[in-house]
Amino acid sequence: MVKGDKSVWKSEYFLKLQRLIEEYPKIFIVGADNVGSRQMQQIRISLRGTAVVLMGKNTMIRKALRGFMERNPALEKLLPYVRGNVGFVFTNGDLKAVRDKLLENKVAAPAKAGAIAPIDVFVPKGNTFMGPEKTSFFQALSIATKISRGTIEILGDVHLIKEGTKVGASESTLLQMLKIMPFFYGLKIFHVFEGGSVFEPSILDISDDDLRARFMVGVTKVACVSLAIGYPTLASVPHSLVNGFKNLLAVAVATDIDFKQADSAKQFLADPSAFQAAMAAAAPPPAAEEAPKEEAKEEEEEDESDDDMGFGLFD
């Protein structure tokens, strides 16, 4: 590529990035380690109509973002995260739905020597279908085995590789011989940009019910503190009104003071049996619910007796 063509390509890249930022206000910052070109193409196809993936050199991305900061100062918050093998996924859709699509596009991969294990790797117990000549290989990795019907059998599950450690050559060779592909690679979501803020992708799992529950916990704490120190707030006023009404009701019951809201309480204290009779009359009779069940039981018993007809199996 000649110098002129390269400058044209850069300018087109800057224009494309600017257009995507203006068109899509929601951005995923993703890592593309161990993602091949074919897998990237499949990811683009699966996101077609929903999101747009844009990769590029970090120096070009930073330069472009600095140029757009005059129009959109919030883009400055993206600069610290443009490091390593990262790219952007632009969308106007639901962030959680797009996140799920990105995480679905993963491909199984072997454990290559020198790679950092993203997960713990276990080798299950059982027959390996390898000949006895491979016994020394398992002994070198301290894996307990036995010879069963002319093949090597692993006696127990083996924690071969720990998460975050480097895969050794011996471990990689063993997994290849066992035809185990333990790793799954795809675009990894690092951060989410929306409305001028950058946040962790785990925030997307917070539902409206979670927010309401957290808010109500805070309101309850504010009400408790307000009632304890005698400082009225919007959270404590309903409780103060209820407590005040209880005090008025107690005074009315203990004295001859009457008001409309206290009449029912005084009538109850004067004749509790009348209220008990009224409550009993309003409650549904339990026998009415149990009667159909008893009738069904009697019908089943009659059916069984008709089937037997008084004879045993060998009579």
Backbone as numpy.savetxt, mean C-alpha at the origin, in Angstrom:
# Nx Ny Nz CAx CAy CAz Cx Cy Cz
27.82 11.46 -35.36 26.97 12.65 -35.36 27.86 13.89 -35.36
27.64 14.79 -36.29 28.43 16.01 -36.38 27.96 17.00 -35.33
28.76 18.03 -35.12 28.48 18.98 -34.05 27.15 19.69 -34.27
26.87 20.03 -35.54 25.62 20.72 -35.82 24.42 19.88 -35.50
24.47 18.59 -35.87 23.37 17.69 -35.58 23.18 17.52 -34.07
24.27 17.49 -33.33 24.19 17.33 -31.89 23.52 18.53 -31.23
23.84 19.73 -31.69 23.22 20.92 -31.11 21.73 20.96 -31.43
21.35 20.53 -32.64 19.93 20.47 -33.00 19.21 19.46 -32.11
19.85 18.30 -31.88 19.25 17.28 -31.03 19.04 17.78 -29.60
20.02 18.53 -29.08 19.90 19.08 -27.73 18.76 20.09 -27.64
18.67 20.96 -28.63 17.61 21.97 -28.60 16.23 21.29 -28.69
16.12 20.24 -29.50 14.86 19.52 -29.59 14.52 18.82 -28.27
15.55 18.30 -27.61 15.34 17.65 -26.32 14.84 18.67 -25.29
15.47 19.88 -25.27 15.04 20.92 -24.33 13.60 21.32 -24.59
13.24 21.47 -25.86 11.87 21.85 -26.21 10.88 20.76 -25.80
11.26 19.50 -25.99 10.39 18.40 -25.59 10.18 18.37 -24.09
11.26 18.54 -23.34 11.16 18.54 -21.88 10.30 19.71 -21.40
10.48 20.88 -22.01 9.68 22.04 -21.63 8.20 21.79 -21.93
7.91 21.22 -23.09 6.52 20.94 -23.46 5.88 19.95 -22.49
6.62 18.91 -22.10 6.08 17.91 -21.17 5.83 18.51 -19.80
6.73 19.37 -19.33 6.55 20.00 -18.02 5.32 20.90 -18.02
5.10 21.62 -19.12 3.94 22.51 -19.20 2.65 21.73 -19.38
2.70 20.58 -20.06 1.50 19.81 -20.35 1.11 18.87 -19.22
2.11 18.32 -18.51 1.85 17.35 -17.45 2.36 17.89 -16.12
1.47 18.24 -15.19 1.91 18.81 -13.91 2.39 17.76 -12.90
2.16 16.48 -13.18 2.55 15.42 -12.24 3.73 14.64 -12.84
4.77 14.45 -12.01 6.00 13.82 -12.51 6.47 12.77 -11.51
6.81 11.60 -12.03 7.50 10.57 -11.25 8.99 10.64 -11.56
9.81 10.65 -10.53 11.26 10.55 -10.70 11.63 9.08 -10.51
12.09 8.44 -11.58 12.29 6.99 -11.56 13.74 6.64 -11.84
14.16 5.49 -11.30 15.48 4.94 -11.58 15.37 3.82 -12.60
16.33 3.75 -13.50 16.27 2.78 -14.60 17.44 1.80 -14.57
17.98 1.52 -13.39 19.08 0.56 -13.29 18.60 -0.83 -13.71
19.42 -1.51 -14.50 19.17 -2.89 -14.95 17.92 -3.01 -15.83
17.47 -1.91 -16.41 16.33 -1.93 -17.32 16.86 -1.84 -18.75
16.62 -2.87 -19.54 17.10 -2.89 -20.92 16.21 -2.10 -21.86
16.70 -1.93 -23.07 15.96 -1.14 -24.06 14.63 -1.81 -24.44
14.63 -3.15 -24.52 13.40 -3.85 -24.88 12.35 -3.71 -23.79
12.78 -3.83 -22.53 11.85 -3.66 -21.43 11.34 -2.22 -21.38
12.22 -1.25 -21.65 11.81 0.15 -21.66 10.74 0.39 -22.73
10.90 -0.25 -23.87 9.91 -0.13 -24.93 8.56 -0.69 -24.50
8.58 -1.81 -23.80 7.33 -2.40 -23.30 6.67 -1.48 -22.27
7.47 -0.83 -21.45 6.92 0.10 -20.46 6.27 1.29 -21.16
6.91 1.81 -22.17 6.33 2.94 -22.93 5.00 2.54 -23.57
4.95 1.33 -24.11 3.71 0.86 -24.75 2.59 0.72 -23.73
2.91 0.17 -22.55 1.88 -0.03 -21.53 1.35 1.29 -20.98
2.17 2.35 -21.02 1.77 3.65 -20.50 1.18 4.57 -21.57
1.11 4.07 -22.80 0.64 4.92 -23.90 -0.78 5.41 -23.62
-0.98 6.73 -23.76 -2.26 7.34 -23.48 -2.45 7.73 -22.03
-1.55 7.28 -21.17 -1.66 7.57 -19.74 -0.49 8.40 -19.23
0.71 8.07 -19.68 1.91 8.76 -19.20 2.97 8.72 -20.29
3.99 9.58 -20.13 5.09 9.69 -21.08 6.40 9.53 -20.31
7.27 8.64 -20.80 8.57 8.41 -20.17 9.62 9.19 -20.93
10.48 9.92 -20.19 11.56 10.68 -20.81 12.85 10.41 -20.03
13.84 9.87 -20.73 15.16 9.65 -20.15 16.14 10.63 -20.78
17.30 10.75 -20.19 18.31 11.66 -20.74 19.50 11.78 -19.81
20.52 12.48 -20.28 21.70 12.69 -19.46 21.39 13.69 -18.35
21.95 13.44 -17.18 21.66 14.31 -16.04 22.09 15.74 -16.27
23.24 15.94 -16.96 23.70 17.31 -17.22 22.71 18.06 -18.10
22.15 17.39 -19.09 21.17 18.03 -19.96 19.88 18.33 -19.22
19.46 17.40 -18.38 18.22 17.61 -17.63 18.38 18.79 -16.68
19.51 18.85 -15.96 19.74 19.96 -15.03 19.78 21.29 -15.77
20.48 21.31 -16.90 20.58 22.54 -17.68 19.21 23.00 -18.16
18.40 22.04 -18.60 17.06 22.39 -19.08 16.19 22.90 -17.94
16.26 22.25 -16.78 15.44 22.67 -15.64 15.82 24.07 -15.18
17.11 24.36 -15.16 17.55 25.72 -14.76 17.03 26.77 -15.74
16.95 26.40 -17.00 16.43 27.34 -17.99 14.93 27.58 -17.85
14.20 26.58 -17.30 12.75 26.72 -17.15 12.36 27.32 -15.81
13.33 27.48 -14.90 13.01 27.93 -13.55 12.50 29.36 -13.51
12.82 30.17 -14.55 12.31 31.54 -14.56 10.79 31.55 -14.68
10.25 30.63 -15.47 8.80 30.53 -15.61 8.16 29.74 -14.48
8.85 28.71 -14.01 8.32 27.83 -12.97 9.39 27.61 -11.90
9.46 28.49 -10.90 10.51 28.37 -9.86 10.44 27.06 -9.08
9.28 26.41 -9.04 9.15 25.17 -8.27 10.01 24.05 -8.82
10.45 24.16 -10.10 11.27 23.11 -10.70 12.63 22.99 -10.03
13.01 24.00 -9.26 14.29 23.93 -8.55 14.33 22.77 -7.57
13.15 22.36 -7.08 13.09 21.26 -6.12 13.43 19.92 -6.76
13.40 19.84 -8.10 13.73 18.60 -8.78 15.24 18.41 -8.93
15.99 19.48 -8.90 17.43 19.39 -9.18 18.19 18.44 -8.25
17.94 18.45 -6.92 18.71 17.54 -6.06 18.50 16.06 -6.36
17.41 15.72 -7.05 17.09 14.31 -7.30 17.54 13.83 -8.67
18.12 14.73 -9.46 18.62 14.35 -10.79 20.05 13.85 -10.62
20.19 12.64 -10.22 21.51 12.02 -10.05 21.36 10.51 -10.24
22.40 9.90 -10.79 22.32 8.48 -11.11 21.57 8.26 -12.40
21.17 7.03 -12.61 20.47 6.66 -13.83 18.97 6.89 -13.64
18.54 8.16 -13.75 17.15 8.53 -13.48 16.49 9.09 -14.73
15.17 9.12 -14.67 14.38 9.70 -15.74 13.07 10.21 -15.17
12.22 10.76 -16.03 10.94 11.32 -15.61 9.80 10.56 -16.29
8.70 10.40 -15.56 7.46 9.88 -16.11 6.40 10.95 -15.89
5.90 11.55 -16.97 4.93 12.64 -16.91 3.53 12.08 -17.09
2.58 12.62 -16.31 1.20 12.15 -16.41 0.22 13.22 -15.95
-0.99 13.10 -16.45 -2.12 13.90 -15.98 -3.14 13.04 -15.25
-2.91 11.73 -15.24 -3.86 10.80 -14.65 -3.69 10.63 -13.16
-4.37 9.62 -12.64 -4.29 9.31 -11.22 -2.91 8.76 -10.89
-2.25 9.37 -9.92 -0.87 8.99 -9.60 -0.79 7.55 -9.11
-1.76 7.13 -8.33 -1.71 5.77 -7.79 -1.87 4.74 -8.90
-2.76 5.01 -9.87 -2.96 4.07 -10.97 -1.72 3.97 -11.86
-1.10 5.12 -12.13 0.12 5.12 -12.95 1.25 4.44 -12.19
1.33 4.66 -10.88 2.35 3.99 -10.05 2.22 2.48 -10.14
0.98 1.99 -10.06 0.75 0.55 -10.13 1.16 -0.01 -11.49
0.90 0.75 -12.56 1.31 0.29 -13.89 2.82 0.20 -14.01
3.51 1.18 -13.45 4.98 1.16 -13.49 5.54 -0.03 -12.73
4.96 -0.33 -11.59 5.47 -1.43 -10.77 5.12 -2.80 -11.36
4.07 -2.86 -12.19 3.71 -4.13 -12.81 4.71 -4.56 -13.88
5.36 -3.61 -14.51 6.27 -3.91 -15.62 7.65 -4.28 -15.08
7.77 -5.51 -14.62 9.03 -6.02 -14.12 9.39 -7.30 -14.86
10.68 -7.53 -15.02 11.17 -8.69 -15.76 12.12 -9.48 -14.86
11.96 -10.81 -14.86 12.85 -11.67 -14.07 14.26 -11.63 -14.65
15.25 -11.63 -13.76 16.65 -11.54 -14.20 17.51 -12.42 -13.31
18.60 -12.97 -13.84 19.51 -13.78 -13.03 20.33 -12.91 -12.08
20.89 -13.54 -11.07 21.75 -12.84 -10.12 23.18 -12.84 -10.67
23.57 -11.72 -11.24 24.91 -11.62 -11.83 25.94 -11.31 -10.76
27.13 -11.85 -10.92 28.21 -11.62 -9.96 28.55 -10.13 -9.92
28.66 -9.60 -8.70 28.98 -8.19 -8.53 27.77 -7.29 -8.37
26.57 -7.79 -8.67 25.36 -6.98 -8.52 24.95 -6.90 -7.06
24.28 -5.81 -6.70 23.77 -5.64 -5.35 22.37 -6.25 -5.28
22.18 -7.16 -4.33 20.92 -7.89 -4.23 19.81 -6.98 -3.72
18.73 -6.79 -4.48 17.62 -5.94 -4.00 16.73 -6.66 -2.99
16.83 -7.99 -2.92 16.01 -8.77 -1.99 16.84 -9.91 -1.42
16.32 -10.56 -0.39 16.94 -11.78 0.12 16.66 -12.93 -0.85
17.66 -13.78 -1.03 17.54 -14.91 -1.96 17.67 -16.20 -1.17
16.68 -17.07 -1.32 16.68 -18.37 -0.66 16.69 -19.47 -1.71
17.43 -20.53 -1.41 17.42 -21.73 -2.25 16.57 -22.77 -1.53
15.47 -23.22 -2.13 14.58 -24.15 -1.42 15.19 -25.55 -1.32
14.79 -26.25 -0.28 15.24 -27.62 -0.12 14.58 -28.51 -1.17
15.23 -29.64 -1.43 14.68 -30.57 -2.41 15.75 -31.07 -3.37
15.31 -31.86 -4.32 16.22 -32.47 -5.29 16.67 -31.44 -6.32
17.97 -31.41 -6.59 18.53 -30.48 -7.57 18.67 -31.11 -8.95
18.52 -32.44 -9.04 18.68 -33.19 -10.29 20.09 -33.03 -10.88
21.07 -32.76 -9.99 22.48 -32.70 -10.39 23.18 -33.98 -9.96
24.19 -34.35 -10.70 24.95 -35.54 -10.38 25.84 -35.37 -9.16
26.31 -36.47 -8.59 27.16 -36.42 -7.39 28.46 -35.66 -7.60
28.90 -35.48 -8.85 30.17 -34.78 -9.09 30.10 -33.30 -8.68
28.91 -32.76 -8.45 28.76 -31.36 -8.04 28.74 -31.19 -6.52
28.95 -32.25 -5.79 28.86 -32.18 -4.32 29.85 -31.19 -3.74
31.07 -31.17 -4.26 32.10 -30.27 -3.73 31.68 -28.80 -3.89
30.92 -28.50 -4.93 30.47 -27.12 -5.15 29.55 -26.68 -4.02
28.65 -27.55 -3.59 27.73 -27.23 -2.50 28.49 -27.16 -1.18
29.49 -28.03 -1.01 30.28 -28.00 0.23 31.04 -26.69 0.37
31.50 -26.13 -0.76 32.22 -24.86 -0.71 31.33 -23.73 -0.23
30.03 -23.83 -0.47 29.08 -22.81 -0.03 28.41 -23.17 1.29
28.91 -24.24 1.95 28.39 -24.69 3.26 26.91 -25.04 3.18
26.51 -25.71 2.11 25.12 -26.14 1.94 25.05 -27.64 2.20
24.23 -28.01 3.18 24.09 -29.42 3.56 23.30 -30.17 2.48
23.87 -31.26 2.00 23.23 -32.06 0.94 23.39 -33.54 1.24
22.67 -34.34 0.46 22.84 -35.80 0.48 22.57 -36.34 -0.92
23.06 -37.54 -1.17 22.83 -38.17 -2.46 21.56 -39.02 -2.36
20.59 -38.70 -3.20 19.32 -39.42 -3.20 19.00 -39.86 -4.62
19.02 -41.21 -4.84 18.73 -41.78 -6.15 19.65 -41.24 -7.24
20.90 -41.10 -6.87 21.92 -40.69 -7.83 21.99 -39.21 -8.10
21.24 -38.41 -7.36 21.27 -36.95 -7.55 21.44 -36.26 -6.20
21.86 -35.00 -6.25 22.09 -34.22 -5.04 20.77 -33.64 -4.54
20.52 -33.79 -3.24 19.32 -33.23 -2.62 19.73 -32.27 -1.51
19.18 -31.05 -1.54 19.44 -30.05 -0.49 18.54 -30.36 0.69
19.14 -30.43 1.89 18.40 -30.89 3.07 17.50 -29.82 3.67
17.81 -28.57 3.49 16.99 -27.50 4.08 17.09 -26.22 3.27
16.13 -25.32 3.49 16.17 -24.03 2.81 17.44 -23.28 3.19
18.06 -22.65 2.20 19.34 -21.97 2.41 19.17 -20.49 2.10
19.56 -19.65 3.07 19.57 -18.19 2.85 20.89 -17.86 2.15
20.84 -17.84 0.82 22.07 -17.75 0.03 22.61 -16.33 -0.03
21.75 -15.35 -0.29 22.19 -13.95 -0.47 21.30 -13.06 0.38
21.91 -12.14 1.11 21.17 -11.19 1.93 20.93 -9.90 1.15
19.82 -9.27 1.43 19.46 -8.02 0.75 20.52 -6.95 1.00
20.92 -6.25 -0.06 21.89 -5.18 0.06 23.34 -5.61 -0.03
23.60 -6.93 -0.13 24.97 -7.41 -0.25 25.30 -7.69 -1.71
26.59 -7.79 -1.99 27.04 -8.04 -3.36 26.98 -9.53 -3.66
26.50 -9.86 -4.84 26.39 -11.25 -5.26 27.78 -11.77 -5.64
28.17 -12.88 -5.03 29.46 -13.48 -5.32 29.40 -14.36 -6.56
30.58 -14.71 -7.07 30.64 -15.55 -8.28 30.08 -16.95 -8.01
30.38 -17.51 -6.84 29.89 -18.86 -6.51 28.37 -18.87 -6.40
27.80 -17.87 -5.71 26.35 -17.80 -5.57 25.68 -17.64 -6.94
26.26 -16.79 -7.78 25.69 -16.57 -9.11 25.71 -17.86 -9.94
26.84 -18.59 -9.88 26.95 -19.84 -10.63 25.95 -20.88 -10.14
25.79 -20.98 -8.81 24.84 -21.95 -8.25 23.42 -21.66 -8.71
23.01 -20.40 -8.66 21.65 -20.04 -9.06 21.43 -20.32 -10.55
22.46 -20.12 -11.35 22.34 -20.42 -12.78 22.20 -21.93 -13.01
22.96 -22.72 -12.25 22.85 -24.18 -12.38 21.48 -24.67 -11.95
20.90 -24.02 -10.94 19.57 -24.41 -10.46 18.45 -23.76 -11.28
18.85 -22.94 -12.26 17.89 -22.23 -13.12 16.93 -21.37 -12.30
17.50 -20.66 -11.33 16.73 -19.74 -10.48 17.05 -18.31 -10.90
16.02 -17.55 -11.22 16.17 -16.12 -11.56 15.49 -15.33 -10.44
16.24 -14.95 -9.41 15.60 -14.41 -8.20 15.21 -12.94 -8.27
15.83 -12.19 -9.16 15.61 -10.75 -9.16 14.58 -10.34 -10.21
13.88 -9.24 -9.93 12.93 -8.66 -10.87 13.26 -7.17 -10.99
13.50 -6.75 -12.22 13.91 -5.37 -12.46 12.86 -4.61 -13.26
12.74 -3.35 -12.95 11.85 -2.44 -13.65 12.15 -1.03 -13.21
11.35 -0.08 -13.66 11.53 1.30 -13.22 11.20 1.40 -11.73
12.11 1.98 -10.98 11.92 2.15 -9.55 11.57 3.60 -9.25
10.45 3.81 -8.58 9.98 5.17 -8.29 10.70 5.69 -7.05
11.43 6.79 -7.23 12.15 7.41 -6.11 11.32 8.49 -5.43
10.78 9.41 -6.23 10.02 10.53 -5.68 8.90 10.91 -6.64
7.95 11.71 -6.12 6.82 12.20 -6.91 6.79 13.72 -6.79
6.58 14.39 -7.93 6.49 15.85 -7.96 5.08 16.24 -8.39
4.42 17.05 -7.54 3.08 17.53 -7.87 2.81 18.82 -7.10
2.29 19.81 -7.81 1.92 21.07 -7.16 3.09 21.78 -6.52
4.29 21.64 -7.08 5.45 22.32 -6.52 6.07 21.62 -5.33
5.61 20.42 -5.00 6.15 19.67 -3.86 6.70 18.33 -4.33
7.76 17.88 -3.66 8.36 16.58 -3.92 8.14 15.70 -2.69
7.58 14.51 -2.88 7.28 13.64 -1.74 7.56 12.18 -2.10
7.59 11.34 -1.07 7.86 9.92 -1.24 6.66 9.22 -1.89
6.90 8.19 -2.68 5.77 7.49 -3.31 4.86 6.78 -2.32
5.34 6.50 -1.11 4.49 5.84 -0.11 3.31 6.73 0.30
3.42 8.04 0.07 2.32 8.96 0.40 1.08 8.61 -0.42
1.26 8.03 -1.60 0.12 7.71 -2.46 -0.77 6.64 -1.86
-0.26 5.89 -0.89 -1.06 4.83 -0.27 -1.99 5.36 0.81
-1.85 6.65 1.16 -2.71 7.25 2.19 -4.06 7.58 1.56
-5.14 7.02 2.11 -6.48 7.23 1.57 -7.17 8.39 2.28
-8.33 8.78 1.77 -9.12 9.85 2.41 -9.57 9.42 3.80
-9.88 8.14 3.97 -10.28 7.65 5.30 -9.14 7.78 6.30
-7.90 7.52 5.85 -6.74 7.68 6.74 -6.59 9.14 7.16
-6.77 10.06 6.22 -6.65 11.49 6.54 -7.72 11.91 7.53
-8.96 11.45 7.30 -10.04 11.81 8.22 -9.78 11.25 9.61
-9.29 10.00 9.67 -9.02 9.39 10.98 -7.91 10.16 11.72
-6.84 10.53 11.00 -5.76 11.29 11.64 -6.27 12.66 12.10
-7.11 13.29 11.26 -7.64 14.61 11.61 -8.50 14.53 12.87
-9.34 13.49 12.96 -10.20 13.36 14.12 -9.41 13.07 15.39
-8.30 12.35 15.26 -7.43 12.13 16.42 -6.88 13.47 16.92
-6.46 14.32 15.99 -5.96 15.64 16.38 -7.04 16.50 17.01
-8.26 16.46 16.46 -9.37 17.23 17.03 -9.66 16.76 18.44
-9.63 15.44 18.64 -9.89 14.90 19.98 -8.84 15.38 20.98
-7.59 15.40 20.58 -6.52 15.85 21.48 -6.68 17.33 21.81
-7.03 18.14 20.81 -7.24 19.57 21.05 -8.41 19.78 22.02
-9.48 19.01 21.83 -10.63 19.14 22.72 -10.27 18.76 24.15
-9.48 17.70 24.33 -9.07 17.27 25.67 -8.24 18.34 26.37
-7.26 18.89 25.63 -6.41 19.92 26.22 -7.24 21.17 26.57
-8.15 21.55 25.69 -8.97 22.73 25.92 -9.85 22.56 27.15
-10.45 21.38 27.30 -11.30 21.13 28.46 -10.48 21.08 29.74
-9.25 20.55 29.64 -8.42 20.42 30.85 -7.96 21.78 31.37
-7.66 22.72 30.49 -7.14 24.03 30.92 -8.22 25.11 30.95
-9.45 24.72 30.54 -10.54 25.69 30.57 -10.46 26.75 29.50
-9.87 26.42 28.37 -9.74 27.38 27.27 -10.65 26.93 26.12
-11.73 27.66 25.84 -12.68 27.20 24.83 -12.11 27.29 23.41
-12.35 26.24 22.63 -12.01 26.21 21.21 -13.18 25.60 20.45
-13.10 25.65 19.11 -14.16 25.05 18.30 -14.29 23.56 18.56
-13.17 22.91 18.89 -13.21 21.47 19.15 -13.84 21.14 20.50
-13.70 22.05 21.48 -14.18 21.75 22.83 -15.57 22.30 23.13
-16.07 23.26 22.33 -17.37 23.88 22.60 -18.51 22.86 22.66
-18.61 21.90 21.71 -19.71 20.91 21.83 -19.65 20.13 23.14
-18.45 19.75 23.58 -18.31 19.02 24.84 -18.68 19.92 26.02
-18.31 21.19 25.96 -18.65 22.12 27.04 -20.16 22.30 27.14
-20.84 22.40 25.99 -22.30 22.53 26.00 -22.96 21.30 26.61
-22.48 20.10 26.23 -23.05 18.87 26.78 -22.82 18.79 28.27
-21.60 19.14 28.71 -21.31 19.09 30.15 -22.16 20.11 30.90
-22.36 21.30 30.31 -23.21 22.31 30.94 -24.65 21.85 31.06
-25.15 21.19 29.99 -26.52 20.68 30.04 -26.66 19.59 31.11
-25.64 18.76 31.26 -25.69 17.74 32.30 -25.77 18.37 33.69
-25.02 19.45 33.88 -25.06 20.14 35.18 -26.44 20.75 35.43
-27.03 21.39 34.41 -28.37 21.96 34.55 -29.40 20.87 34.86
-29.26 19.72 34.17 -30.19 18.62 34.39 -30.07 18.09 35.81
-28.83 18.00 36.32 -28.63 17.53 37.69 -29.26 18.49 38.70
-29.11 19.79 38.46 -29.71 20.77 39.36 -31.23 20.67 39.32
-31.81 20.52 38.11 -33.27 20.45 37.98 -33.83 19.22 38.67
-33.13 18.10 38.58 -33.58 16.86 39.22 -33.51 16.97 40.73
-32.48 17.64 41.22 -32.29 17.74 42.67 -33.16 18.82 43.31
-33.73 19.73 42.52 -34.54 20.83 43.05 -35.90 20.85 42.36
-36.66 21.90 42.63 -37.99 22.04 42.02 -37.94 22.86 40.74
-36.77 23.17 40.27 -36.65 23.96 39.03 -37.06 23.09 37.85
-37.90 23.65 36.99 -38.40 22.91 35.84 -38.04 23.65 34.55
-37.70 22.87 33.54 -37.61 23.38 32.16 -37.90 22.20 31.23
-38.22 22.51 30.01 -38.77 21.51 29.08 -37.88 20.28 28.93
-36.54 20.51 28.78 -35.63 19.40 28.52 -35.46 18.48 29.73
-35.85 18.96 30.93 -35.69 18.15 32.14 -36.93 17.34 32.47
-38.05 17.57 31.77 -39.30 16.89 32.12 -39.19 15.37 31.99
-38.61 14.90 30.89 -38.53 13.45 30.69 -37.69 12.77 31.76
-36.59 13.43 32.17 -35.74 12.85 33.22 -36.49 12.76 34.55
-37.27 13.82 34.87 -38.02 13.80 36.13 -39.12 12.75 36.10
-39.79 12.61 34.95 -40.83 11.59 34.83 -40.25 10.19 34.98
-39.07 9.98 34.45 -38.44 8.67 34.57 -38.11 8.36 36.02
-37.57 9.34 36.73 -37.23 9.12 38.14 -38.49 8.94 38.98
-39.59 9.58 38.60 -40.82 9.46 39.37 -41.46 8.08 39.19
-41.39 7.52 37.98 -42.02 6.21 37.72 -41.19 5.43 36.70
-40.11 4.79 37.12 -39.27 4.04 36.18 -39.99 2.88 35.51
-40.98 2.28 36.21 -41.66 1.13 35.64 -42.43 1.48 34.38
-42.97 2.70 34.31 -43.72 3.11 33.12 -42.81 3.14 31.89
-41.59 3.64 32.07 -40.65 3.68 30.96 -40.19 2.27 30.57
-40.04 1.39 31.55 -39.64 0.02 31.24 -40.72 -0.69 30.43
-41.99 -0.45 30.79 -43.09 -1.06 30.04 -43.14 -0.53 28.62
-42.90 0.78 28.46 -42.93 1.37 27.12 -41.80 0.82 26.25
-40.62 0.64 26.84 -39.48 0.11 26.10 -39.72 -1.35 25.72
-40.33 -2.10 26.62 -40.62 -3.50 26.32 -41.64 -3.64 25.20
-42.63 -2.72 25.18 -43.64 -2.77 24.12 -43.04 -2.40 22.77
-42.07 -1.47 22.77 -41.46 -1.02 21.51 -40.48 -2.05 20.96
-39.89 -2.89 21.82 -38.91 -3.88 21.37 -39.61 -5.01 20.62
-39.02 -5.54 19.54 -39.64 -6.65 18.80 -39.63 -7.92 19.64
-40.69 -8.69 19.59 -40.74 -9.95 20.39 -39.72 -10.95 19.87
-38.87 -11.48 20.74 -37.86 -12.45 20.29 -38.45 -13.75 19.80
-39.65 -14.11 20.34 -40.25 -15.39 19.93 -40.63 -15.37 18.46
-40.98 -14.19 17.93 -41.39 -14.10 16.53 -40.24 -14.43 15.60
-39.01 -14.12 16.01 -37.85 -14.43 15.18 -37.45 -15.90 15.28
-37.66 -16.48 16.48 -37.22 -17.84 16.68 -38.22 -18.86 16.14
-39.48 -18.42 16.00 -40.52 -19.35 15.56 -40.22 -19.97 14.20
-39.85 -19.17 13.14 -39.56 -19.80 11.84 -38.43 -20.82 11.91
-37.41 -20.53 12.75 -36.30 -21.46 12.87 -36.77 -22.78 13.47
-37.66 -22.68 14.52 -38.14 -23.90 15.15 -38.99 -24.70 14.17
-39.83 -23.99 13.37 -40.65 -24.69 12.39 -39.79 -25.40 11.35
-38.69 -24.71 10.90 -37.79 -25.32 9.93 -37.14 -26.57 10.51
-36.79 -26.52 11.80 -36.18 -27.68 12.45 -37.16 -28.86 12.50
-38.43 -28.55 12.85 -39.42 -29.60 12.93 -39.64 -30.25 11.56
-39.63 -29.41 10.47 -39.81 -29.96 9.13 -38.66 -30.88 8.75
-37.42 -30.48 9.11 -36.26 -31.32 8.80 -36.35 -32.65 9.53
-36.78 -32.60 10.82 -36.89 -33.84 11.59 -37.94 -34.76 11.00
-39.08 -34.15 10.53 -40.12 -34.95 9.92 -39.63 -35.61 8.63
-38.86 -34.84 7.82 -38.31 -35.39 6.58 -37.40 -36.57 6.86
-36.55 -36.42 7.90 -35.62 -37.49 8.24 -36.38 -38.74 8.70
-37.45 -38.51 9.49 -38.21 -39.68 9.97 -38.93 -40.36 8.83
-39.39 -39.57 7.84 -40.06 -40.16 6.70 -39.08 -41.00 5.86
-37.86 -40.52 5.76 -36.86 -41.25 4.97 -36.52 -42.59 5.62
-36.41 -42.59 6.98 -36.03 -43.81 7.66 -37.17 -44.84 7.61
-38.42 -44.36 7.83 -39.60 -45.21 7.80 -39.51 -46.36 8.80
-38.69 -46.18 9.83 -38.65 -47.16 10.90 -37.80 -48.37 10.60
-37.11 -48.42 9.47 -36.28 -49.57 9.13 -34.82 -49.22 9.19
-33.98 -50.16 9.61 -32.55 -49.98 9.58 -31.99 -50.35 8.23
-30.70 -50.16 8.06 -30.06 -50.43 6.76 -30.06 -51.91 6.44
-29.92 -52.78 7.44 -29.80 -54.23 7.19 -31.03 -55.01 7.62
-32.18 -54.28 7.90 -33.41 -54.98 8.30 -34.04 -55.69 7.09
